Structure formats: structure tokens, C-alpha cells
Amino acid sequence: MSVLGLTGTEEDVYRYFLRNPRTPAHDIHGVFSFGQEGATLAISRLRDLRLLHGDDESTWATEPGVAVPRLMEKQLAAMHRTIRQLTKPWPILRSLQRDRQDPLPELSGTADGAGATLRRLEDLREVRAHIDELAFSAQQEVLAAEPYDTLPQEDIAHGRPVDVRCLRRGVRIRNLVRTSALEDPESLSHLRKLHANGAQIRVANELSQQMLVYDRHTALLPIDVHDTARGALRIEESTLVGGVVSLFERLWAATTDFATLTAPGAGRITRLSETQQRVLTCMCTVSKDEVGAQRAGMSLRSALVTAHKQR
């Protein structure tokens, strides 16, 4: 009965009085090995729980059909209190952060090093640790832009559980990806799963800037946009974060909804072949179709047919 909150001694005592109702309480002292003090404490707590009744001369146990639901209700109430406390960890988190001796180099901040607004994270393990921390602390919104033709499998494996936990807590996630990512089966599967869990996803033909923004308060940007393995900058300065958010919103407004592109009947998203790219480039950079076709190395009719297929 430990799952119901009773110790082994308390369960033994309760079962004894179920088997031996209306017997003197002091009779139990010689029955079990836990001695008089242990028996007295167990009897006292069982009386407090209303699982034993009577007095020292005549003691009996509450019927199991009443006792078990009563204990279940008590345990569930305690669990609900704990859950409510766990959903509001921010005072604890703020207190711990005040005590933390942060070894990260600070590029700006107050004179004593507190309240740094820009941190350089050059170890990818540190970057992921900060992502975990910020995702856990997020209360309203996460903005993400991922400029990859194929979403890295390591990022998917690490990021999906974090994102799903945020979504289940009611945190809004808006995610920008490249159109080319939809051509990769594993990337597309990952995005579908995020979308099914409530993430808002939009697709851009051109996307070069990687960014993460948490509650419009903290942003993570790559140190080198051409080599994200070099690490990230953690930014908490309000003006800089505001600029990142503004850029994200402009990109978001100019993109296409993921659900629209991937809906049944929306058509398969494909890239142009090298020949198609060459023909369209030639046709669009000259004043006459004949000249464009000549530059593309084909007849005018073939060039027009190739270009028409892309409409």
C-alpha cells in the first residue's frame, strides 16, 4: 500500500486490525518485530487518517472499500499540488540563476558582470544547453528560422522533443524553413510531426539567416552565418532582439504556409533542372526570345516549350 502513502509498518497494523477487529491496541506490540514505539506511531497515524477507530481497549479498521478511495483522494490531492508547483518554477529558476557563477565571456553588461546582454557560445554543447534552458523557460512564443536544404539529423533528434514539450505547455512556435527542405523526406517528416503537434510553419524560397528567439526577450544567432558550427551569440539586449524579431516578421509575412504547400493535391514541389534553369535565365536576360534560345543552344520552339513547362 506504499503507493497509497502508507509505510510497511502502517500497512501491517491496518491489516492486523482488519483480521482482528475490536481487539485492544496494546495487543499488537508483541505481534510484530517493530516494537512498541513503532506500533504506537503507526496506530497514531492510522487514526489521523481515519483508518482505525475506537480506543485502546477496542480498535477496529475502516472497511477497505472506504479506506482505499480515501487514501487515493489524499495522494491525488498531493500530486495536484506538486504539479501546480512544477508548472510555476520561475521563482526557483531566477533564484538559482542569481547564484550561478557563469564562466562564459561577457561582451557587454553591467560593471560587475551581472546582467550581461551578449554572450559568446563557442561550444555546440553549450549552445544546446542554452537552447534547452531557454525552451524550458519560454512561456509564450518561440520564433525559429532554419536556412537548411536538409535539416540536420542531429538537430532534429535534439530539437523535436524540446519543441513538443513547449507546444504541450501552450507555448506558440513559429518556424521558417526553406522550400528545398520539403524535398528531403526526413526533413519533411519532421516538419509534419511538428505541425501535427501545433507548430506554425511557413516556407520561404530564399532564407539565409538562422535565428531563434524566445519570448521576444532572448535571441540566439550564429557567430558565423556561413559556418554555424563555430557557435552562437546569446543576445538579451532589447534593441538588438527587437531588430531580430522585426526581421523574422518581415520574412514570415513574405512566405507560404506549410499546410498549403503540403496539402493533398497541392502538387509536388520540385527544383528546376539545370537545363530549365539555363533556358529561363537566357530567356529572361535578353530582349528577344530568338536570342535567348540561341544562347541556350536550342531551337526557339524547344526553348519556349521548356520555359512554358515551368508556368
Number of C-alpha atoms within 10 A of each C-alpha: 12 9 9 16 13 16 13 12 16 21 15 16 22 22 13 17 21 17 11 13 16 17 18 16 19 16 11 17 15 11 13 14 10 11 12 16 10 15 22 16 13 21 24 14 14 20 17 11 13 15 21 23 18 14 13 13 11 13 20 21 23 18 11 13 8 11 16 15 12 15 19 14 12 14 15 12 12 11 12 11 11 11 11 10 11 10 9 11 12 12 9 9 11 11 10 10 11 11 8 9 7 11 6 11 12 16 12 14 15 10 8 7 13 12 14 18 18 20 18 20 21 17 13 14 11 15 19 16 12 15 19 16 12 19 21 15 16 21 15 15 18 24 21 20 24 19 21 17 16 18 21 12 12 8 10 16 11 13 15 15 12 16 23 19 14 22 19 11 14 14 20 20 21 19 23 25 27 22 24 21 20 25 16 13 11 16 19 17 12 17 23 18 13 20 18 10 14 18 21 18 22 23 25 22 11 13 18 14 16 18 21 22 27 23 17 18 16 22 27 27 19 22 17 12 15 10 9 14 13 14 22 23 18 24 21 22 17 14 11 16 20 17 11 21 20 12 13 22 12 10 18 19 10 11 19 16 14 21 15 12 17 15 9 9 8 10 9 11 12 10 11 11 9 8 13 17 15 19 23 20 15 21 22 12 11 13 10 11 17 17 15 24 22 15 16 19 14 14 13 16 11 13 24 18 10 16 17 10 8 10 5
